[in-house]
Amino acid sequence: MKTVHYFSVFLIAFLLLTGCEEDVYAPLAKSPYPVVYCVLNKSDSAHYVRLTKSFSGPVDALVMAQNPDSLYYKNARVFAEWCGGKTELLPTNEIKRDEGILFSGYSLLYKTTIRLQGGVRIHIYLPDYNTEVFGSTSMMNPPVFTNPNPLLKKVLNFYEENYVTVLWDGIKPSCQTILRFKYLEIKDQGMDTCRLDWVHKSADFTILPGDLLDYFNHWIKDNPEVRYRKILGFDILASTGNAQMADYMTYKDWNIDYIDRPYSNLINAYGLVAARTNGALTDYQPNQKFIDSLMLSPKTEHLKFVSW
């Protein structure tokens, strides 16, 4: 790949790092150009904004990537604004970057522990460049489970071909539900706590006991060191993002050699300001009939599950 293309490569890398609405406007890129990533969850104890910048020029891009001054803006100020309130997010280096060709020290992030609600606008000042950046989103309420009923006995009742239904209500432009199976593996040298996730890209689905046994058979591997396994239970984990998150997930996979107009919902920056939320039902137990099937079925008897 020629050096001239490194601008687009590193712009993609930055974007993929983990109120009042503004009209989306994507001006022509200039060097450097702000790149912002911010996904807010009202249940989080802290909120973060990642602010980096694109770069290009005569210096080799791999060399520039090792220099934090090529990634971050000096003197930047980041604010969260909402109806009747405003707070400044302060710079922090508490999260280490992944190792790689980019600078691998601690990430420069902007953080606040103020509780954010309603419509929120991220407002960034770049005084050295006489530039301001704006991005807006609306905070989301956690999903509400309607089945299994969280007020009733915490058992998933599998009976022969009868299914268990999982349903939850909430905003669902971009969502997934995870059925997490937790179990112990007992070996001569000790005991391990294990889990197996079954991911569904929806807010409602059904679980047939036979399908679940097939899933265990496929993903839980035989291990001669395991003497036996014990069921701990199930968690049901729901997560969803708003329409801005859904758009980003749809359009973020650009051509690596050329970017005509990457997805952005910010003014004067590339990137994303969006919201997400999550909910969970934890420590559900399977009924005895399913435990017996797990022990005795030809699909899973080799996995050495036992009854409590």
VEXDRENVO-564460 format. One record per residue (C-alpha): residue in one letter; x, y, z; residue number from 1. Coordinates in steps of 0.001 Angstrom, whole numbers, plus 500000, padded with zeros to 6 digits. Layout:
A, X, Y, Z, NUM;
...
//
This chain:
M, 500000, 500000, 500000, 1;
K, 501368, 503422, 499106, 2;
T, 502132, 505981, 501826, 3;
V, 499367, 508260, 500550, 4;
H, 496797, 505695, 501752, 5;
Y, 497972, 505599, 505383, 6;
F, 495628, 508468, 506253, 7;
S, 492559, 506319, 505613, 8;
V, 494049, 503257, 507337, 9;
F, 494717, 505069, 510578, 10;
L, 491444, 506961, 510509, 11;
I, 489686, 503579, 510516, 12;
A, 491854, 502392, 513387, 13;
F, 490913, 505370, 515508, 14;
L, 487191, 504968, 514920, 15;
L, 487206, 501282, 515826, 16;
L, 488810, 501839, 519223, 17;
T, 486016, 501051, 521467, 18;
G, 469300, 516854, 524352, 19;
C, 469168, 518913, 521342, 20;
E, 469934, 517271, 518042, 21;
E, 472469, 518804, 515649, 22;
D, 472193, 518402, 511885, 23;
V, 474827, 516017, 510599, 24;
Y, 477511, 517774, 508553, 25;
A, 480696, 516097, 507305, 26;
P, 483065, 518782, 505972, 27;
L, 486043, 517908, 503829, 28;
A, 488913, 516423, 505823, 29;
K, 491864, 518593, 506706, 30;
S, 495039, 517676, 508527, 31;
P, 494757, 517030, 511387, 32;
Y, 491054, 516250, 511625, 33;
P, 489262, 515443, 514927, 34;
V, 488137, 511848, 515502, 35;
V, 485703, 511266, 518394, 36;
Y, 484259, 508118, 519959, 37;
C, 481720, 508396, 522796, 38;
V, 479035, 505872, 523777, 39;
L, 477099, 506856, 526912, 40;
N, 475237, 504579, 529320, 41;
K, 473205, 506257, 532063, 42;
S, 473922, 503361, 534440, 43;
D, 477719, 503795, 534171, 44;
S, 479511, 505325, 537143, 45;
A, 481839, 507206, 534777, 46;
H, 481517, 508504, 531229, 47;
Y, 484388, 508802, 528736, 48;
V, 485101, 510595, 525474, 49;
R, 487983, 509498, 523260, 50;
L, 489386, 512365, 521202, 51;
T, 492159, 511662, 518695, 52;
K, 493169, 513141, 515375, 53;
S, 493880, 511874, 511898, 54;
F, 497324, 512505, 510506, 55;
S, 499151, 512460, 507208, 56;
G, 502272, 514055, 505812, 57;
P, 505810, 513460, 504594, 58;
V, 506871, 511479, 507694, 59;
D, 506338, 507702, 507546, 60;
A, 502938, 506904, 509071, 61;
L, 504339, 504025, 511165, 62;
V, 506756, 506485, 512790, 63;
M, 504036, 509060, 513382, 64;
A, 501831, 506392, 514992, 65;
Q, 504375, 505929, 517781, 66;
N, 504264, 509612, 518717, 67;
P, 501393, 510548, 521077, 68;
D, 501521, 514126, 519744, 69;
S, 500369, 512684, 516414, 70;
L, 497293, 511175, 518088, 71;
Y, 496130, 513718, 520647, 72;
Y, 495248, 517409, 520745, 73;
K, 497005, 519631, 523237, 74;
N, 494871, 522133, 525178, 75;
A, 491602, 520461, 524146, 76;
R, 488619, 520933, 526474, 77;
V, 485658, 518553, 526452, 78;
F, 482225, 519299, 527931, 79;
A, 478937, 517441, 528335, 80;
E, 475915, 519731, 528114, 81;
W, 472256, 519035, 528804, 82;
C, 469143, 521048, 529500, 83;
G, 470036, 523141, 532523, 84;
G, 473504, 521685, 533088, 85;
K, 477085, 521508, 531898, 86;
T, 480182, 519683, 533147, 87;
E, 483749, 519440, 531929, 88;
L, 485272, 516028, 531276, 89;
L, 488827, 516025, 532569, 90;
P, 491770, 514275, 530889, 91;
T, 492792, 510897, 532307, 92;
N, 495326, 508207, 531403, 93;
E, 493808, 505389, 533470, 94;
I, 493182, 502942, 530603, 95;
K, 496080, 501307, 528768, 96;
R, 495997, 501070, 524997, 97;
D, 496280, 497725, 523249, 98;
E, 499697, 496849, 521941, 99;
G, 500227, 497462, 518238, 100;
I, 501721, 499778, 515648, 101;
L, 499911, 502753, 517184, 102;
F, 501263, 504387, 520312, 103;
S, 500842, 501711, 523012, 104;
G, 501054, 503744, 526210, 105;
Y, 498014, 504811, 528210, 106;
S, 495109, 506294, 526272, 107;
L, 494257, 509924, 526730, 108;
L, 490542, 509993, 527536, 109;
Y, 488215, 512633, 528947, 110;
K, 486143, 511563, 531944, 111;
T, 483308, 512681, 534194, 112;
T, 481536, 510938, 537068, 113;
I, 478533, 513299, 536881, 114;
R, 475287, 511436, 536223, 115;
L, 474067, 512222, 532705, 116;
Q, 470400, 512018, 531724, 117;
G, 468100, 513085, 528913, 118;
G, 469524, 514705, 525808, 119;
V, 473288, 515215, 526011, 120;
R, 475558, 517232, 523732, 121;
I, 479317, 516668, 523665, 122;
H, 481029, 520003, 523012, 123;
I, 484777, 520042, 522322, 124;
Y, 487000, 523129, 522081, 125;
L, 490272, 522945, 520129, 126;
P, 491729, 526415, 520766, 127;
D, 494998, 525760, 518932, 128;
Y, 492997, 525130, 515752, 129;
N, 490164, 527618, 516324, 130;
T, 487722, 524710, 516008, 131;
E, 484704, 523477, 517963, 132;
V, 483195, 519986, 517670, 133;
F, 479584, 519042, 518457, 134;
G, 477810, 515704, 518807, 135;
S, 474453, 514913, 520419, 136;
T, 472587, 511862, 521655, 137;
S, 469802, 510871, 524057, 138;
M, 470369, 508661, 527086, 139;
M, 468441, 505378, 527173, 140;
N, 466452, 503589, 529882, 141;
P, 467398, 499974, 530678, 142;
P, 465377, 497215, 528977, 143;
V, 462481, 495694, 530917, 144;
F, 462159, 491895, 530855, 145;
T, 458644, 490560, 530352, 146;
N, 459638, 486884, 530116, 147;
P, 460921, 485171, 532151, 148;
N, 459000, 487158, 534713, 149;
P, 461649, 488462, 537146, 150;
L, 459077, 488446, 539960, 151;
L, 458433, 484708, 539733, 152;
K, 460532, 481682, 540668, 153;
K, 463913, 481838, 538940, 154;
V, 463699, 478563, 537014, 155;
L, 463865, 477982, 533254, 156;
N, 461338, 475219, 532719, 157;
F, 462377, 473026, 529803, 158;
Y, 459937, 470166, 529160, 159;
E, 460609, 467849, 526239, 160;
E, 459887, 469986, 523156, 161;
N, 458350, 472863, 525111, 162;
Y, 460458, 475976, 524778, 163;
V, 461538, 478792, 527051, 164;
T, 460769, 482276, 525702, 165;
V, 462899, 485334, 526384, 166;
L, 461294, 488750, 525806, 167;
W, 462217, 492282, 526767, 168;
D, 460843, 495735, 525996, 169;
G, 462781, 498878, 525167, 170;
I, 464354, 500786, 522296, 171;
K, 465837, 498199, 519939, 172;
P, 467548, 499706, 516858, 173;
S, 470726, 497781, 517678, 174;
C, 470327, 495001, 520214, 175;
Q, 471405, 491567, 521328, 176;
T, 470472, 489098, 524046, 177;
I, 472917, 486594, 525498, 178;
L, 471950, 483357, 527205, 179;
R, 474960, 482636, 529422, 180;
F, 475370, 479088, 530715, 181;
K, 477603, 478806, 533792, 182;
Y, 479154, 475569, 534997, 183;
L, 482052, 474050, 536936, 184;
E, 484736, 471746, 535578, 185;
I, 486207, 469505, 538257, 186;
K, 489671, 468084, 537598, 187;
D, 492203, 466211, 539701, 188;
Q, 494265, 469362, 540025, 189;
G, 491391, 471687, 540938, 190;
M, 488171, 473302, 539770, 191;
D, 487451, 475875, 537049, 192;
T, 484421, 478130, 536683, 193;
C, 483365, 478205, 533013, 194;
R, 480744, 479891, 530900, 195;
L, 479269, 479493, 527436, 196;
D, 477433, 482369, 525689, 197;
W, 474685, 481905, 523140, 198;
V, 474284, 485262, 521368, 199;
H, 471001, 486294, 519730, 200;
K, 470813, 489513, 517681, 201;
S, 467294, 490276, 518861, 202;
A, 465192, 491108, 521897, 203;
D, 463022, 488013, 521732, 204;
F, 463752, 484384, 520994, 205;
T, 462802, 480881, 522055, 206;
I, 465007, 478123, 523404, 207;
L, 464156, 474519, 522595, 208;
P, 465869, 472095, 524989, 209;
G, 467074, 469974, 522072, 210;
D, 468657, 472999, 520383, 211;
L, 470390, 473922, 523632, 212;
L, 471810, 470415, 523964, 213;
D, 473065, 470649, 520377, 214;
Y, 474729, 473954, 521203, 215;
F, 476493, 472482, 524252, 216;
N, 477585, 469472, 522223, 217;
H, 479144, 471733, 519608, 218;
W, 480903, 474268, 521850, 219;
I, 481842, 472386, 525038, 220;
K, 484787, 470251, 524079, 221;
D, 485765, 466868, 525440, 222;
N, 488611, 467137, 527907, 223;
P, 490120, 463959, 529392, 224;
E, 491340, 465973, 532379, 225;
V, 487743, 466796, 533396, 226;
R, 486327, 464296, 535888, 227;
Y, 482836, 465783, 535818, 228;
R, 480914, 469027, 535321, 229;
K, 478237, 470726, 537440, 230;
I, 475615, 473259, 536343, 231;
L, 475709, 476632, 538115, 232;
G, 472826, 478241, 536213, 233;
F, 471907, 480738, 533507, 234;
D, 472170, 484498, 533114, 235;
I, 470156, 486409, 530515, 236;
L, 471931, 489581, 529405, 237;
A, 470305, 492237, 527209, 238;
S, 471993, 495208, 525566, 239;
T, 470772, 497774, 523065, 240;
G, 471933, 500967, 521404, 241;
N, 470004, 503869, 519942, 242;
A, 469577, 504664, 516252, 243;
Q, 472951, 506420, 516098, 244;
M, 474682, 503278, 517325, 245;
A, 472738, 501200, 514798, 246;
D, 473809, 503503, 511947, 247;
Y, 477426, 503324, 513059, 248;
M, 477373, 499523, 513219, 249;
T, 475862, 499444, 509712, 250;
Y, 478247, 501837, 507997, 251;
K, 481541, 501461, 509877, 252;
D, 482962, 498745, 507577, 253;
W, 484503, 500950, 504916, 254;
N, 486883, 500078, 502139, 255;
I, 490370, 500110, 503691, 256;
D, 492050, 501827, 500706, 257;
Y, 489689, 504719, 500201, 258;
I, 487136, 506573, 502291, 259;
D, 484750, 508836, 500442, 260;
R, 482540, 509867, 503374, 261;
P, 482839, 507748, 506536, 262;
Y, 479905, 507581, 508922, 263;
S, 479830, 510421, 511421, 264;
N, 477095, 512119, 513419, 265;
L, 479328, 514964, 514594, 266;
I, 479873, 518501, 513381, 267;
N, 483533, 519222, 512506, 268;
A, 484744, 515706, 513354, 269;
Y, 484578, 512099, 512258, 270;
G, 483220, 509507, 514656, 271;
L, 480315, 508724, 516897, 272;
V, 478357, 510090, 519833, 273;
A, 475653, 507592, 520779, 274;
A, 473981, 505861, 523722, 275;
R, 473516, 502290, 524866, 276;
T, 471967, 500487, 527808, 277;
N, 471852, 497005, 529269, 278;
G, 469917, 494782, 531660, 279;
A, 470265, 491330, 533146, 280;
L, 468428, 488459, 534792, 281;
T, 470941, 486411, 536753, 282;
D, 471261, 483022, 538392, 283;
Y, 468320, 481224, 536790, 284;
Q, 468300, 477470, 537295, 285;
P, 467228, 474775, 534808, 286;
N, 464495, 472407, 535908, 287;
Q, 465441, 468851, 536883, 288;
K, 464128, 467426, 533630, 289;
F, 466676, 469433, 531659, 290;
I, 469483, 468474, 534065, 291;
D, 468581, 464817, 533506, 292;
S, 468613, 465358, 529729, 293;
L, 472030, 466994, 529917, 294;
M, 473352, 463992, 531853, 295;
L, 471731, 461245, 529793, 296;
S, 471138, 462505, 526261, 297;
P, 473346, 460901, 523558, 298;
K, 474121, 464458, 522472, 299;
T, 475743, 465476, 525752, 300;
E, 476346, 462442, 527970, 301;
H, 480025, 462483, 526996, 302;
L, 480368, 465931, 528589, 303;
K, 480144, 464328, 532072, 304;
F, 477523, 466607, 533612, 305;
V, 476148, 465398, 536944, 306;
S, 473154, 466288, 539089, 307;
W, 473604, 468185, 542337, 308;
//
